[in-house]
Amino acid sequence: MSFQDLEAGRPLSVRREAINGKQDSSQAVAAGVFQINTAVSTFQRLVNTLGTPKDTPELRERLHKTRQHIGQLVKDTSAKLKAASETDQHTEVSANKKIADAKLAKDFQAVLKEFQKAQRLAAERETAYTPFVPQAMLPSSYLASELDLSPDKTQEQQAVLMESRRKSFS
């Protein structure tokens, strides 16, 4: 509620509900959409790291956990959105609340589309690239001669060689 609402003499019912520990269904949906949007941004950042030297098994695990977290947020927010729309249909609510809830539903759909796009990109990159394993973590069976990592090669040549080997093992 804004100061303009108070000056206009709008009722304080929403504010009282929040004070009593209850949260307006629209506020709950808005909070859920915000959380999903934030998590999707994190997911996209992780996806953009796939295929780089920072692409490690730990990154893949974080990507997986973030994907699961977003799935749970989507479930919860979807249930809240359904409850809000049912409330709008079964009780007499203002046109402004119906418009606000419709906008929330549109925002929810938009963030889901963004997540789906990011998931498709993640699937492509996860299959195209294998995680980078630092040389120190390679089993002793990998000798420098097997990897062709001799000291006379530049770091760039070694990186290109490692990348091509990573791709060939996937």
Solvent accessible surface area in square Angstrom, and as a share of the most:
residue,aa,sasa,rsa
1,M,104,0.47
2,S,51,0.33
3,F,165,0.69
4,Q,138,0.61
5,D,32,0.17
6,L,80,0.40
7,E,149,0.67
8,A,67,0.52
9,G,61,0.59
10,R,127,0.46
11,P,103,0.65
12,L,57,0.29
13,S,55,0.36
14,V,61,0.35
15,R,123,0.45
16,R,147,0.54
17,E,68,0.31
18,A,55,0.42
19,I,123,0.62
20,N,114,0.58
21,G,69,0.67
22,K,137,0.58
23,Q,108,0.48
24,D,28,0.14
25,S,32,0.20
26,S,15,0.09
27,Q,73,0.32
28,A,11,0.08
29,V,0,0.00
30,A,43,0.33
31,A,44,0.34
32,G,2,0.02
33,V,17,0.10
34,F,144,0.60
35,Q,95,0.42
36,I,0,0.00
37,N,81,0.42
38,T,74,0.43
39,A,11,0.09
40,V,3,0.01
41,S,63,0.40
42,T,46,0.27
43,F,0,0.00
44,Q,58,0.26
45,R,139,0.51
46,L,4,0.02
47,V,1,0.01
48,N,91,0.47
49,T,26,0.15
50,L,6,0.03
51,G,19,0.18
52,T,49,0.29
53,P,101,0.64
54,K,153,0.65
55,D,0,0.00
56,T,31,0.18
57,P,68,0.43
58,E,112,0.50
59,L,11,0.06
60,R,39,0.14
61,E,85,0.38
62,R,132,0.48
63,L,0,0.00
64,H,82,0.37
65,K,119,0.50
66,T,21,0.12
67,R,60,0.22
68,Q,107,0.48
69,H,100,0.45
70,I,0,0.00
71,G,30,0.29
72,Q,93,0.41
73,L,22,0.11
74,V,29,0.17
75,K,137,0.58
76,D,61,0.31
77,T,2,0.01
78,S,49,0.32
79,A,62,0.48
80,K,83,0.35
81,L,30,0.15
82,K,129,0.55
83,A,49,0.38
84,A,1,0.01
85,S,49,0.31
86,E,75,0.34
87,T,58,0.34
88,D,12,0.06
89,Q,142,0.63
90,H,149,0.67
91,T,75,0.44
92,E,180,0.81
93,V,36,0.21
94,S,67,0.43
95,A,69,0.54
96,N,113,0.58
97,K,47,0.20
98,K,99,0.42
99,I,118,0.60
100,A,46,0.36
101,D,9,0.05
102,A,63,0.49
103,K,124,0.53
104,L,26,0.13
105,A,32,0.25
106,K,144,0.61
107,D,47,0.24
108,F,13,0.06
109,Q,115,0.51
110,A,55,0.43
111,V,8,0.05
112,L,43,0.21
113,K,140,0.59
114,E,70,0.31
115,F,14,0.06
116,Q,90,0.40
117,K,116,0.49
118,A,4,0.03
119,Q,56,0.25
120,R,145,0.53
121,L,65,0.33
122,A,0,0.00
123,A,54,0.42
124,E,109,0.49
125,R,66,0.24
126,E,50,0.22
127,T,106,0.62
128,A,52,0.40
129,Y,57,0.22
130,T,34,0.20
131,P,40,0.25
132,F,53,0.22
133,V,54,0.31
134,P,51,0.32
135,Q,106,0.47
136,A,102,0.79
137,M,131,0.58
138,L,38,0.19
139,P,77,0.48
140,S,106,0.68
141,S,81,0.52
142,Y,87,0.33
143,L,107,0.53
144,A,55,0.43
145,S,94,0.60
146,E,93,0.42
147,L,12,0.06
148,D,58,0.30
149,L,20,0.10
150,S,39,0.25
151,P,136,0.85
152,D,125,0.65
153,K,66,0.28
154,T,78,0.45
155,Q,159,0.71
156,E,133,0.60
157,Q,100,0.45
158,Q,44,0.20
159,A,61,0.47
160,V,97,0.56
161,L,37,0.19
162,M,27,0.12
163,E,43,0.19
164,S,56,0.36
165,R,77,0.28
166,R,24,0.09
167,K,101,0.43
168,S,85,0.55
169,F,140,0.58
170,S,78,0.50
